[in-house]
Amino acid sequence: MYNDKKRFYTPQFSEMACVTVRRLAWALNLSMPKAVDIIISELSSAFSSSVVCPQCKDKTKCKVCGFNQNPAA
């Protein structure tokens, strides 16, 4: 999945996004970062890599990207 010890980017979420993720985290008895991981995992299943990958602007992170068909172990 990802390295729990390294922080990569802290985006500014809308109030609705923050409140929604907090409620999901509570419902799943998880931390907010873990809840975001679940959301991202589900989104990568919902969108085809054949649509996303050609639009990618950073080909250096393919091994750890959720849209990669053969992610790193």
Summary of the structure (lengths in Angstrom):
residues: 73
radius of gyration: 13.6
end to end distance: 8.2
largest distance: 36.3
contacts: 126
relative contact order: 0.10
helix: 58%
strand: 0%
